[in-house]
Amino acid sequence: MASTPSQTPISLIQGELLDQSVDAIVNPWQRHWFPGGRLCSQHLTHSIRQWAGDDPYTERDSQGPFKPGDAVATRAGRLPHRAIIHFAADSRFQRADRNSVDRCLRNALDLAGRKGFNSIAIPLLNSDGWNEDQAVDHVRERCSQAGYNGRVILVKERK
C-alpha cells in the first residue's frame, strides 16, 4: 500500500528564528573540535544559548556524542518553545554538504513527528548553492519522506 504524500504547510519568511511561534526550533550546529575536546558553536547556536540558557546544552551533551546527521531534542530552557531540536550539520570534513543536510532534515523531522511537535522553525540552510526555491522544495521533499505533517517555517535570517 503506497503512502500518501505529506501535506506539510511550509512557509519561507525573513525574520528571527527565536521569534517564531512554534513548538520547536531547530539548531543546526557544526562541530569544530579543538584541544580539550570541547565544541565551539556557530553564531546561531550562540544566540540560542544566550536566550535559552545553558540547560538545553547540558541536556544535549548528557545524551552523549552524536554523529553528523543525528538529531536530538532538548527542553527549550528560557525560550517560549516546547523544545529545541539540535542536529550536527557538518560532514566528516567539518563542512555541511547536501548529504549531511539531507540526513539532518530527515532525522529532525522524524524526531519532531515522534515527539508530537505540530510546528517547527528551521533556519534556511544553504548547501551547495541552493537558491531559496530549491531550499523550500528540498525541505518539502524531506517532510514527505519523513511523513511529517506539521507546520514548517523556514526562516531566512535578517542581515
C-alpha positions in Angstrom: 0.0 0.0 0.0 1.5 3.3 -1.1 1.7 6.1 1.5 0.2 9.4 0.7 2.5 12.4 0.2 2.9 14.7 3.1 0.7 17.8 3.0 3.1 19.8 5.1 2.5 23.5 5.0 5.9 25.2 4.5 6.4 29.0 4.8 9.5 30.9 4.0 9.8 34.1 6.0 12.5 36.6 6.7 13.0 37.2 10.4 14.5 35.7 13.5 14.3 32.0 14.3 13.8 32.7 18.0 10.7 34.9 17.4 8.7 32.1 15.7 5.6 30.9 17.4 6.2 27.1 17.1 6.5 24.0 19.2 10.2 23.6 18.4 13.1 25.4 16.8 15.9 23.7 15.0 19.5 24.4 16.0 21.9 23.3 13.2 25.3 23.3 14.8 28.6 22.4 13.4 31.1 20.5 15.5 34.6 22.1 15.5 37.0 20.2 17.6 39.9 21.9 19.2 42.3 20.8 22.0 40.4 19.6 25.1 37.7 18.0 23.0 35.2 20.8 23.6 32.7 22.0 21.0 32.8 25.5 19.6 29.3 26.7 18.4 28.4 28.9 15.4 26.6 32.2 15.6 23.0 30.9 15.7 23.9 28.4 18.4 25.4 31.3 20.4 22.2 33.3 20.1 20.0 30.4 21.1 22.3 29.7 24.1 22.2 33.4 25.1 18.4 33.4 25.3 17.7 29.8 26.3 20.5 29.5 28.9 22.9 26.5 29.4 20.3 23.9 30.4 19.4 22.8 26.8 23.1 22.4 26.0 23.8 20.5 29.2 20.9 18.2 28.4 22.1 17.8 24.8 25.6 16.9 26.0 24.3 14.4 28.5 22.8 12.4 25.6 26.3 11.5 24.5 28.1 12.3 21.3 26.2 12.1 18.1 27.4 11.8 14.5 26.8 14.2 11.6 23.2 14.0 10.6 21.9 12.8 14.1 19.2 14.9 15.8 18.3 15.2 19.5 15.6 17.1 21.2 16.0 19.0 24.5 13.8 21.3 26.6 13.9 24.9 25.4 15.3 26.5 28.6 14.1 30.1 28.9 12.7 30.2 25.4 8.9 30.0 24.9 9.1 26.9 22.7 8.5 23.3 23.9 11.8 22.1 22.6 15.0 22.7 20.7 16.0 20.1 18.1 19.8 20.1 17.7 21.5 18.4 14.8 25.1 18.1 13.7 25.1 19.6 10.3 28.8 19.1 9.4 30.2 16.2 7.4 33.3 14.3 8.2 35.2 17.2 6.7 33.6 19.6 9.2 31.5 21.2 6.4 27.8 21.0 5.7 27.1 19.4 2.4 24.0 18.2 0.6 24.2 14.7 2.2 24.7 15.9 5.7 21.9 18.4 5.3 19.6 15.6 4.0 20.3 13.4 7.0 19.8 16.3 9.4 16.5 17.3 8.0 15.2 13.8 7.7 16.2 13.0 11.3 15.0 16.3 12.7 11.6 15.9 11.0 11.3 12.3 12.1 12.1 13.4 15.7 9.5 16.2 15.5 6.9 13.8 14.4 7.7 11.3 17.1 7.7 14.0 19.8 4.3 15.3 18.6 5.5 18.8 17.6 2.8 20.3 15.4 5.1 23.1 14.2 8.8 23.7 13.8 11.0 26.6 12.7 14.2 25.7 10.7 16.8 28.2 9.6 17.1 28.4 5.9 20.0 26.1 5.2 22.3 26.9 2.3 24.1 24.0 0.9 25.8 23.6 -2.5 24.5 27.0 -3.7 20.7 26.3 -3.4 18.5 29.2 -4.0 15.5 29.8 -1.8 13.0 28.0 -4.0 15.3 24.9 -4.1 15.7 25.0 -0.3 11.9 25.1 0.1 11.4 22.3 -2.4 14.2 20.3 -0.6 12.5 20.7 2.8 9.1 19.8 1.3 10.6 16.6 -0.1 12.2 15.7 3.2 8.9 16.3 5.0 7.1 14.0 2.6 9.8 11.3 3.1 9.7 11.6 6.9 5.9 11.7 6.9 5.9 14.9 8.9 2.6 16.7 8.6 3.1 19.6 11.0 3.7 23.2 10.0 7.2 24.1 9.0 8.6 27.7 8.9 11.9 28.2 7.1 13.5 31.3 8.5 15.8 33.4 6.4 17.8 35.5 8.9 17.8 39.2 8.5 21.2 40.6 7.5 
